[in-house]
Amino acid sequence: MAAPRRAWLVFGFSIEEAAGEPGPGPGPRRLESGPEGISRVWPAWSYVVVETGAGLEVRSAGLRRRLPGWAEALPSETHLVLRGAAEAQAWPRAAALRGALRGAPAWSRALPPGPRRPPPLPLLPGGFATPRPPFFAALPGGVRARGLALGHEHALALGAAGETYAWGGGRHGQLGHGSLESELQPRLVEALAGMPMQAVAAGGWHSASVSEAGDLYVWGWNESGQLALPSKALAEERAQDEDTGAGDTELTPCQEQPAAEDSAFISIQAFPALLDLPQDLEVSKVSCGSRHTAIVTRGGELYTWGWGKYGQLGHGDNVSSDQPRRVEYLVAEGLRAEEVVCGPWTTYVCVLEP
């Protein structure tokens, strides 16, 4: 019996649309992999870096360029940070998309000899990389991080013992400290103390973490339903669609209830909230886009919610949702989800094909 094959699918905004060209639709679209396959992806808004058996490759509309000698990427719309065995460098986006990494980089940092499999970017020895100037920030000695996630204005660190730290901008509650204040240095998220986490994720202005038991915690901004908590903006959109007859999706019993008072809605969740998932699902992976969230369950299913304007939720439409919805396309095709990585307006999912 042949072993299952790994493939990457993508939903949502395309690199062709970013270049002003017609888009292929909400998806799903298969990432062309060639015989060597694709093992990891790092998406930005207008391009994506993939790791194949032949090394890293940057892809934009109509272009593919090899990036030989590099092991990991951290992309943005201004610069691309690359890490190799002995050095990390930042290059202007335009140079990276041309594959023209010649001359002096915008930034570089020598890396000391370390473990064969160092923690993933953005982590670097002594601190972490950022894909925009100044490109590096130190971590206090008391924070021993094994994972780190960057949002638009904030950062989350996963400690060696599973503790969660948050710092940076806090105006949307994305730090989880119970206030809207910013923090200059990593601060322990006390609401999660004593609950070891296995993963953290940072969206534009929201955050998520997965416990070792498979529970999902969310906090921050919920304007587009990205926390899977009741969103007033989405309730108003549904009501308007009903009034105009524009709604083409079947409403759940919860959605069919009369409009609730404002107190029933959550715009900002300043403390981590344990999310009540359908059927008490246990989570293995989580990733956050600018205003949407995706999880992979331990059973290999993909659930998404939040902003859906470009089809990034994978449900074959452009509808936003403040409720977790299973991506039925994978179920219908007999595909098991293994990994999920959100770009700002996209969702990349690694699946096992029968």
VOPAGU-2260 file (C-alpha; in pm, 1 decimal, decimal comma):
REM VOPAGU-2260
SITE   aa  ch    i         X         Y         Z
SITE  MET   A    0       0,0       0,0       0,0
SITE  ALA   A    1     147,5     336,3    -103,6
SITE  ALA   A    2     230,7     586,0     169,8
SITE  PRO   A    3      12,4     899,1     184,4
SITE  ARG   A    4     150,6    1195,6      -8,3
SITE  ARG   A    5     188,6    1543,0     140,1
SITE  ALA   A    6      55,0    1842,1     -52,5
SITE  TRP   A    7      -3,6    2208,9      24,8
SITE  LEU   A    8    -331,7    2383,6     -56,2
SITE  VAL   A    9    -400,6    2755,8     -28,1
SITE  PHE   A   10    -725,9    2947,6      17,3
SITE  GLY   A   11    -780,2    3321,8     -19,6
SITE  PHE   A   12    -597,6    3620,6    -164,3
SITE  SER   A   13    -351,0    3525,2    -436,6
SITE  ILE   A   14      -9,2    3659,5    -527,4
SITE  GLU   A   15    -154,7    3733,6    -871,2
SITE  GLU   A   16    -417,1    3961,9    -716,3
SITE  ALA   A   17    -142,7    4135,6    -518,3
SITE  ALA   A   18      23,0    4219,8    -851,8
SITE  GLY   A   19    -301,6    4363,3    -991,4
SITE  GLU   A   20    -377,2    4059,6   -1206,0
SITE  PRO   A   21    -703,9    3860,8   -1210,5
SITE  GLY   A   22    -720,4    3617,2    -922,0
SITE  PRO   A   23    -793,2    3245,7    -954,8
SITE  GLY   A   24   -1081,3    3262,0    -706,4
SITE  PRO   A   25   -1107,7    3169,5    -340,7
SITE  GLY   A   26    -957,2    2823,9    -395,2
SITE  PRO   A   27    -849,5    2578,2    -300,3
SITE  ARG   A   28    -533,9    2601,9    -508,1
SITE  ARG   A   29    -254,8    2349,2    -500,9
SITE  LEU   A   30      99,0    2473,8    -456,7
SITE  GLU   A   31     309,0    2336,3    -738,2
SITE  SER   A   32     578,9    2132,5    -571,9
SITE  GLY   A   33     772,9    1936,6    -833,7
SITE  PRO   A   34     929,8    1600,0    -755,5
SITE  GLU   A   35    1106,9    1728,8    -443,4
SITE  GLY   A   36     784,8    1833,7    -266,1
SITE  ILE   A   37     726,5    2123,1     -25,0
SITE  SER   A   38     794,6    2088,6     345,9
SITE  ARG   A   39     734,2    2441,3     483,1
SITE  VAL   A   40     582,4    2773,8     372,8
SITE  TRP   A   41     628,7    3134,3     489,7
SITE  PRO   A   42     363,3    3360,6     333,2
SITE  ALA   A   43     366,5    3738,8     304,3
SITE  TRP   A   44      91,0    3950,3     147,4
SITE  SER   A   45     229,6    3956,1    -209,0
SITE  TYR   A   46     464,6    3656,9    -216,0
SITE  VAL   A   47     548,0    3331,2     -42,8
SITE  VAL   A   48     870,4    3150,9      41,2
SITE  VAL   A   49     859,8    2770,8      25,8
SITE  GLU   A   50    1107,3    2505,3     133,7
SITE  THR   A   51    1153,9    2224,0    -116,0
SITE  GLY   A   52    1397,3    1936,8    -123,5
SITE  ALA   A   53    1623,1    2163,1    -328,4
SITE  GLY   A   54    1617,6    2449,1     -74,4
SITE  LEU   A   55    1425,1    2773,1     -36,2
SITE  GLU   A   56    1234,8    2931,0    -323,0
SITE  VAL   A   57    1057,4    3267,9    -333,0
SITE  ARG   A   58     740,9    3288,8    -542,7
SITE  SER   A   59     554,2    3596,2    -658,7
SITE  ALA   A   60     322,4    3662,0    -953,7
SITE  GLY   A   61     483,7    3489,9   -1250,9
SITE  LEU   A   62     823,4    3456,9   -1082,8
SITE  ARG   A   63    1014,1    3187,6    -898,2
SITE  ARG   A   64    1363,8    3236,5    -766,4
SITE  ARG   A   65    1587,7    2994,2    -576,4
SITE  LEU   A   66    1749,5    3113,8    -254,5
SITE  PRO   A   67    2044,0    2874,3    -221,2
SITE  GLY   A   68    2222,6    2835,5     109,0
SITE  TRP   A   69    1936,7    2947,5     332,2
SITE  ALA   A   70    1733,3    2734,8     573,5
SITE  GLU   A   71    1446,8    2957,5     697,8
SITE  ALA   A   72    1260,2    3273,0     601,5
SITE  LEU   A   73    1071,3    3555,4     771,8
SITE  PRO   A   74     897,7    3767,1     504,2
SITE  SER   A   75     731,5    4107,9     503,0
SITE  GLU   A   76     631,8    4360,9     239,1
SITE  THR   A   77     950,3    4560,8     292,8
SITE  HIS   A   78    1219,2    4300,3     366,7
SITE  LEU   A   79    1290,6    3928,2     373,0
SITE  VAL   A   80    1493,6    3789,2     663,9
SITE  LEU   A   81    1683,6    3469,0     589,2
SITE  ARG   A   82    1869,2    3238,9     823,0
SITE  GLY   A   83    2153,2    3010,3     726,3
SITE  ALA   A   84    2392,0    2794,7     923,9
SITE  ALA   A   85    2625,7    3076,2    1026,7
SITE  GLU   A   86    2442,6    3402,5     959,8
SITE  ALA   A   87    2106,1    3574,7     940,1
SITE  GLN   A   88    2048,8    3851,7     687,7
SITE  ALA   A   89    1773,3    4092,7     583,1
SITE  TRP   A   90    1729,4    4188,8     217,0
SITE  PRO   A   91    1494,5    4437,8      51,4
SITE  ARG   A   92    1183,3    4268,3     -83,0
SITE  ALA   A   93    1253,8    4369,8    -442,7
SITE  ALA   A   94    1601,4    4213,7    -436,7
SITE  ALA   A   95    1467,6    3894,9    -281,6
SITE  LEU   A   96    1193,9    3857,6    -543,8
SITE  ARG   A   97    1456,7    3886,9    -816,7
SITE  GLY   A   98    1679,7    3635,6    -640,5
SITE  ALA   A   99    1947,4    3905,3    -652,9
SITE  LEU   A  100    2107,5    3866,7    -310,6
SITE  ARG   A  101    2432,7    4034,6    -405,2
SITE  GLY   A  102    2626,1    4312,6    -239,5
SITE  ALA   A  103    2555,8    4423,9     114,2
SITE  PRO   A  104    2232,6    4315,2     287,8
SITE  ALA   A  105    2020,4    4562,3     481,1
SITE  TRP   A  106    2122,3    4380,5     800,4
SITE  SER   A  107    2325,6    4079,9     901,8
SITE  ARG   A  108    2407,3    3897,1    1222,0
SITE  ALA   A  109    2661,3    3622,6    1273,5
SITE  LEU   A  110    2522,6    3314,9    1446,5
SITE  PRO   A  111    2728,7    3111,5    1690,4
SITE  PRO   A  112    2747,6    2733,2    1652,3
SITE  GLY   A  113    2432,9    2584,6    1799,1
SITE  PRO   A  114    2205,0    2282,5    1793,7
SITE  ARG   A  115    2147,9    2103,3    1466,3
SITE  ARG   A  116    1781,0    2201,9    1481,4
SITE  PRO   A  117    1761,5    2547,0    1642,6
SITE  PRO   A  118    1424,8    2696,2    1741,6
SITE  PRO   A  119    1241,6    2833,9    1437,2
SITE  LEU   A  120    1250,9    3194,1    1323,8
SITE  PRO   A  121    1186,8    3456,0    1445,4
SITE  LEU   A  122    1402,2    3319,9    1733,4
SITE  LEU   A  123    1775,7    3376,8    1709,8
SITE  PRO   A  124    2046,4    3331,1    1972,8
SITE  GLY   A  125    2000,1    3605,0    2232,3
SITE  GLY   A  126    1677,1    3740,6    2089,2
SITE  PHE   A  127    1457,9    3740,6    1781,4
SITE  ALA   A  128    1447,5    3874,2    1427,1
SITE  THR   A  129    1186,8    4112,0    1288,9
SITE  PRO   A  130    1118,4    4151,2     914,9
SITE  ARG   A  131    1139,5    4530,1     940,6
SITE  PRO   A  132    1407,5    4760,4    1084,1
SITE  PRO   A  133    1583,7    4729,8    1323,4
SITE  PHE   A  134    1561,8    4355,8    1233,4
SITE  PHE   A  135    1674,4    4226,2    1576,4
SITE  ALA   A  136    1559,8    4265,1    1936,5
SITE  ALA   A  137    1709,9    4109,7    2246,7
SITE  LEU   A  138    1514,7    3894,3    2487,4
SITE  PRO   A  139    1567,5    3937,9    2861,0
SITE  GLY   A  140    1783,1    3667,7    3013,4
SITE  GLY   A  141    1494,2    3539,7    3221,3
SITE  VAL   A  142    1289,2    3445,5    2912,2
SITE  ARG   A  143    1399,9    3110,0    2773,9
SITE  ALA   A  144    1183,0    3087,7    2462,0
SITE  ARG   A  145    1130,3    2783,5    2242,2
SITE  GLY   A  146     882,9    2957,0    2012,8
SITE  LEU   A  147     789,5    3312,4    1917,2
SITE  ALA   A  148     512,6    3471,5    1710,4
SITE  LEU   A  149     492,8    3825,1    1574,2
SITE  GLY   A  150     174,5    4027,7    1523,0
SITE  HIS   A  151     148,2    4370,4    1363,8
SITE  GLU   A  152     220,3    4546,8    1691,9
SITE  HIS   A  153     286,5    4272,5    1947,0
SITE  ALA   A  154     480,7    3955,0    2012,2
SITE  LEU   A  155     420,3    3630,1    2198,0
SITE  ALA   A  156     686,6    3396,5    2333,7
SITE  LEU   A  157     644,0    3033,4    2435,7
SITE  GLY   A  158     868,1    2957,3    2729,7
SITE  ALA   A  159    1070,5    2643,0    2787,5
SITE  ALA   A  160     816,4    2519,3    3043,9
SITE  GLY   A  161     513,4    2609,5    2832,8
SITE  GLU   A  162     454,6    2951,7    2985,6
SITE  THR   A  163     330,2    3239,3    2766,2
SITE  TYR   A  164     479,4    3589,4    2749,9
SITE  ALA   A  165     331,4    3887,5    2564,1
SITE  TRP   A  166     456,1    4239,6    2494,6
SITE  GLY   A  167     429,7    4526,6    2248,0
SITE  GLY   A  168     115,9    4719,8    2154,5
SITE  GLY   A  169    -188,7    4635,4    2363,2
SITE  ARG   A  170    -462,9    4871,1    2243,1
SITE  HIS   A  171    -680,8    4581,1    2124,3
SITE  GLY   A  172    -623,4    4355,7    2424,2
SITE  GLN   A  173    -387,1    4136,5    2222,0
SITE  LEU   A  174    -140,5    4096,7    2509,7
SITE  GLY   A  175    -387,7    3914,1    2734,2
SITE  HIS   A  176    -292,5    4105,7    3048,1
SITE  GLY   A  177    -644,3    4232,1    3112,7
SITE  SER   A  178    -580,7    4589,9    3000,6
SITE  LEU   A  179    -524,8    4787,0    2681,1
SITE  GLU   A  180    -182,9    4910,2    2790,1
SITE  SER   A  181     135,9    4841,6    2597,0
SITE  GLU   A  182     432,9    4655,0    2743,7
SITE  LEU   A  183     793,2    4728,5    2651,1
SITE  GLN   A  184     929,2    4397,6    2781,7
SITE  PRO   A  185     799,5    4038,8    2781,3
SITE  ARG   A  186     545,4    3991,8    3059,2
SITE  LEU   A  187     403,5    3661,5    3174,0
SITE  VAL   A  188      38,8    3611,2    3076,7
SITE  GLU   A  189     -78,6    3538,1    3429,3
SITE  ALA   A  190    -420,6    3409,3    3324,0
SITE  LEU   A  191    -243,5    3112,0    3160,0
SITE  ALA   A  192       0,9    3047,0    3445,2
SITE  GLY   A  193       4,2    2682,0    3547,7
SITE  MET   A  194    -135,2    2568,5    3210,5
SITE  PRO   A  195     157,3    2462,2    2988,9
SITE  MET   A  196     111,2    2561,5    2626,2
SITE  GLN   A  197     244,9    2377,8    2322,7
SITE  ALA   A  198     199,6    2657,7    2067,7
SITE  VAL   A  199     130,0    3030,8    2038,2
SITE  ALA   A  200      10,5    3234,6    1739,2
SITE  ALA   A  201     -18,0    3608,3    1676,0
SITE  GLY   A  202    -252,7    3767,1    1424,7
SITE  GLY   A  203    -275,2    4129,7    1325,8
SITE  TRP   A  204    -423,2    4234,0    1660,3
SITE  HIS   A  205    -528,2    3905,4    1819,3
SITE  SER   A  206    -357,3    3608,3    1980,8
SITE  ALA   A  207    -410,6    3238,3    2039,0
SITE  SER   A  208    -244,1    2952,6    2221,4
SITE  VAL   A  209    -290,3    2575,9    2240,5
SITE  SER   A  210    -241,6    2390,7    2567,1
SITE  GLU   A  211     -68,2    2057,5    2598,9
SITE  ALA   A  212    -414,5    1911,6    2661,3
SITE  GLY   A  213    -539,6    2042,5    2324,5
SITE  ASP   A  214    -744,8    2336,2    2455,3
SITE  LEU   A  215    -753,7    2660,8    2255,8
SITE  TYR   A  216    -729,3    3003,7    2418,4
SITE  VAL   A  217    -795,4    3330,1    2229,7
SITE  TRP   A  218    -770,8    3698,7    2314,2
SITE  GLY   A  219    -744,5    4042,7    2156,9
SITE  TRP   A  220    -950,7    4210,7    1884,6
SITE  ASN   A  221   -1272,9    4043,6    1767,8
SITE  GLU   A  222   -1396,6    4300,4    1514,7
SITE  SER   A  223   -1420,7    4037,7    1237,6
SITE  GLY   A  224   -1503,4    3740,8    1458,4
SITE  GLN   A  225   -1140,4    3626,8    1460,8
SITE  LEU   A  226   -1175,3    3505,6    1820,4
SITE  ALA   A  227   -1486,1    3298,8    1739,2
SITE  LEU   A  228   -1673,0    3508,4    1994,7
SITE  PRO   A  229   -1995,7    3702,1    1918,6
SITE  SER   A  230   -1911,9    3996,6    1689,7
SITE  LYS   A  231   -2147,3    4292,2    1665,5
SITE  ALA   A  232   -2015,3    4390,8    1322,4
SITE  LEU   A  233   -2087,9    4046,6    1179,6
SITE  ALA   A  234   -2432,3    4035,2    1341,8
SITE  GLU   A  235   -2513,5    4367,2    1174,7
SITE  GLU   A  236   -2387,9    4236,4     839,7
SITE  ARG   A  237   -2610,1    3927,6     870,8
SITE  ALA   A  238   -2909,9    4142,0     960,3
SITE  GLN   A  239   -2846,5    4367,0     659,6
SITE  ASP   A  240   -2815,5    4065,0     430,0
SITE  GLU   A  241   -3149,3    3935,0     557,6
SITE  ASP   A  242   -3311,3    4273,3     496,6
SITE  THR   A  243   -3180,1    4295,3     140,0
SITE  GLY   A  244   -3213,4    3926,9      60,6
SITE  ALA   A  245   -2841,4    3911,2     -18,3
SITE  GLY   A  246   -2759,8    3637,1     225,9
SITE  ASP   A  247   -2695,7    3306,4      49,4
SITE  THR   A  248   -2570,8    3097,2     339,8
SITE  GLU   A  249   -2785,7    2892,7     569,7
SITE  LEU   A  250   -2807,9    3050,6     913,1
SITE  THR   A  251   -2747,6    2846,3    1224,4
SITE  PRO   A  252   -3009,3    2850,5    1503,1
SITE  CYS   A  253   -2782,0    3085,8    1697,8
SITE  GLN   A  254   -2774,0    3330,2    1408,3
SITE  GLU   A  255   -3150,2    3320,9    1366,5
SITE  GLN   A  256   -3211,8    3469,3    1711,7
SITE  PRO   A  257   -3332,0    3830,0    1735,7
SITE  ALA   A  258   -3063,9    4095,0    1766,2
SITE  ALA   A  259   -2910,1    4093,9    2112,2
SITE  GLU   A  260   -2806,2    4383,7    2329,4
SITE  ASP   A  261   -2456,0    4520,4    2281,9
SITE  SER   A  262   -2348,5    4348,0    2603,4
SITE  ALA   A  263   -2385,3    4011,5    2427,1
SITE  PHE   A  264   -2108,7    4101,5    2182,6
SITE  ILE   A  265   -1734,9    4105,9    2239,5
SITE  SER   A  266   -1522,6    4361,9    2056,6
SITE  ILE   A  267   -1209,0    4323,8    2267,5
SITE  GLN   A  268   -1119,4    4024,5    2483,6
SITE  ALA   A  269    -838,7    4146,0    2710,6
SITE  PHE   A  270    -795,1    3816,2    2898,1
SITE  PRO   A  271    -740,5    3473,7    2737,2
SITE  ALA   A  272   -1072,6    3297,6    2683,9
SITE  LEU   A  273   -1105,2    2919,4    2661,0
SITE  LEU   A  274   -1286,0    2857,5    2333,4
SITE  ASP   A  275   -1571,7    2610,0    2340,8
SITE  LEU   A  276   -1513,7    2418,8    2018,0
SITE  PRO   A  277   -1773,8    2193,7    1852,5
SITE  GLN   A  278   -1783,0    1838,0    1985,8
SITE  ASP   A  279   -1509,6    1918,4    2242,4
SITE  LEU   A  280   -1245,7    1900,0    1970,4
SITE  GLU   A  281    -880,6    1886,4    2072,9
SITE  VAL   A  282    -642,3    2116,6    1886,1
SITE  SER   A  283    -294,0    2032,7    1761,1
SITE  LYS   A  284    -204,1    2341,2    1550,0
SITE  VAL   A  285    -312,0    2705,0    1536,5
SITE  SER   A  286    -225,7    2996,2    1307,5
SITE  CYS   A  287    -356,1    3351,0    1279,7
SITE  GLY   A  288    -390,6    3577,5     978,3
SITE  SER   A  289    -445,0    3949,0     991,1
SITE  ARG   A  290    -807,8    3902,5    1101,9
SITE  HIS   A  291    -877,8    3530,7    1078,2
SITE  THR   A  292    -780,6    3214,3    1264,2
SITE  ALA   A  293    -729,1    2851,9    1161,4
SITE  ILE   A  294    -675,1    2536,4    1363,8
SITE  VAL   A  295    -594,7    2173,9    1289,2
SITE  THR   A  296    -754,6    1923,3    1524,5
SITE  ARG   A  297    -589,6    1609,0    1652,5
SITE  GLY   A  298    -826,7    1422,9    1423,0
SITE  GLY   A  299    -681,2    1596,2    1116,3
SITE  GLU   A  300    -966,5    1838,5    1044,5
SITE  LEU   A  301    -930,2    2206,4     955,4
SITE  TYR   A  302   -1152,0    2469,2    1118,9
SITE  THR   A  303   -1145,5    2841,3    1037,7
SITE  TRP   A  304   -1322,8    3162,3    1137,5
SITE  GLY   A  305   -1291,8    3540,2    1121,8
SITE  TRP   A  306   -1261,1    3769,4     820,7
SITE  GLY   A  307   -1342,6    3589,9     496,1
SITE  LYS   A  308   -1357,0    3857,0     224,0
SITE  TYR   A  309   -1103,8    3679,4      -0,7
SITE  GLY   A  310   -1215,3    3323,2      65,9
SITE  GLN   A  311    -934,3    3264,5     313,9
SITE  LEU   A  312   -1162,6    3061,6     540,4
SITE  GLY   A  313   -1183,3    2786,3     278,6
SITE  HIS   A  314   -1561,4    2750,4     271,0
SITE  GLY   A  315   -1606,1    2836,3     -96,4
SITE  ASP   A  316   -1748,6    3180,2     -25,1
SITE  ASN   A  317   -1643,1    3525,9      90,8
SITE  VAL   A  318   -1843,4    3525,9     413,4
SITE  SER   A  319   -1690,5    3619,2     747,7
SITE  SER   A  320   -1779,3    3410,3    1051,5
SITE  ASP   A  321   -1757,5    3441,0    1428,8
SITE  GLN   A  322   -1814,0    3068,2    1472,0
SITE  PRO   A  323   -1567,9    2784,1    1405,5
SITE  ARG   A  324   -1656,0    2610,3    1079,0
SITE  ARG   A  325   -1505,2    2290,1     949,0
SITE  VAL   A  326   -1354,0    2312,6     600,0
SITE  GLU   A  327   -1573,9    2055,9     429,2
SITE  TYR   A  328   -1365,9    2046,6     110,5
SITE  LEU   A  329   -1094,8    1849,1     289,0
SITE  VAL   A  330   -1348,6    1604,8     431,3
SITE  ALA   A  331   -1515,2    1550,5      93,6
SITE  GLU   A  332   -1178,3    1482,7     -71,1
SITE  GLY   A  333   -1059,6    1248,2     202,8
SITE  LEU   A  334    -770,4    1479,2     297,2
SITE  ARG   A  335    -619,3    1486,3     644,7
SITE  ALA   A  336    -483,6    1822,5     760,7
SITE  GLU   A  337    -135,1    1811,8     913,2
SITE  GLU   A  338     -19,3    2175,1     929,9
SITE  VAL   A  339    -173,6    2519,1     883,8
SITE  VAL   A  340      -0,3    2851,8     818,2
SITE  CYS   A  341    -196,1    3173,8     772,9
SITE  GLY   A  342     -72,7    3463,6     565,5
SITE  PRO   A  343    -231,5    3805,1     616,7
SITE  TRP   A  344    -526,6    3721,5     386,8
SITE  THR   A  345    -457,8    3355,6     306,1
SITE  THR   A  346    -461,5    3011,2     463,2
SITE  TYR   A  347    -207,0    2745,5     365,0
SITE  VAL   A  348    -279,2    2390,3     476,7
SITE  CYS   A  349     -58,9    2083,6     443,9
SITE  VAL   A  350    -266,6    1770,2     382,0
SITE  LEU   A  351    -208,4    1399,6     349,6
SITE  GLU   A  352    -359,5    1259,7      32,0
SITE  PRO   A  353    -490,5     901,8      30,8
